[in-house]
Amino acid sequence: MDNLTKKDQRDRSKINMHEAYEVKYWTRELGVSREDLQKVVDKVGNSAATVRKELGFMGERARSEAGHAGWCTPELLRIKGRRLLQQGGRNRDGAEALMLRSIETARRQGALSWELRTAISLAEHWRSEDRHSQAADLLALTFNGFTEGFETADLVRARDLLKNLRASA
């Protein structure tokens, strides 16, 4: 529990958004605006550790979505897209957009393996929606870019999925 009698750094396990000195401390400490801090506290509660974790995750996600996560940006976008698909409902369009952006980013980077992973994920999703032809076209485009490594797990998986999609189209 937050000890309101301590107006310094001795009690920093909870964030009290009703105390100006706490808000000032935490916005400086975490490098966020009052509004952003309030949103996160509303979302995850007032535990400082949980808020730090959420802000860290949000920062990583923002960097990846903006394309600033470096070489692993396509994989981070793919993972985020898959998570949205698992949530179902209205997240489907956003998930597809993230995966398409992952593929575009991988192509810009020349990262054929990241492109393949995302193409597999998106093709599996499209197969579940009976979009077999579209899924096969996407996957074939990426799969055909490989010239070696056909016994690796991702290429074996892609080949099997492609065969299944073509049989169903």
C-alpha positions, 0 to 999 in steps of 0.5 A: 500500500502506498504510504502517503506520509512519505513524500520522497522516494522511500515508498515507490511500490505504488503510483498514486495518481491523486498526488501531484508530487507522485505524478511529477515523480513518476512522469519524470522517472518513466519519461511519459506524460501525465496522460500516458501514465494515467492510461497505463495505470487505468489499464494495469493498476497502480503497481509501479513494477507492472506499470514499468513492464507495460510501458516497456512493452508499449515502447518495444511495440511502438518501436517495432511498429514504427520500424525502429527495432532493427533487424527483428522488426518483421518478426516483432510485427508478425508476433503482434499480428498473431496475438491480435488474431488469437484475440479474434473479433475486430482485431483481424484487420489490424492483425493482417495489416501488421503482417503485411507490414512485416512482409514489406519490412522483411523485403526492404531488409532482404530478410527472406526468412522473416518474410517466410515466417510471416507469409506462413502465419498469414497464409494459415490465417487466410486458409482458416477463412477459406482464402486458399488461393490468396494464401497460396499466392502469397506463400508461393511468392516468398517460398520461390525466393529460396535457393537452398535450405529446403530441409529447414523447419520453416521451409518444410512447413511452408512447402507442406502448407503450400501443397495443402493450399493448392490442393484446396484452391 
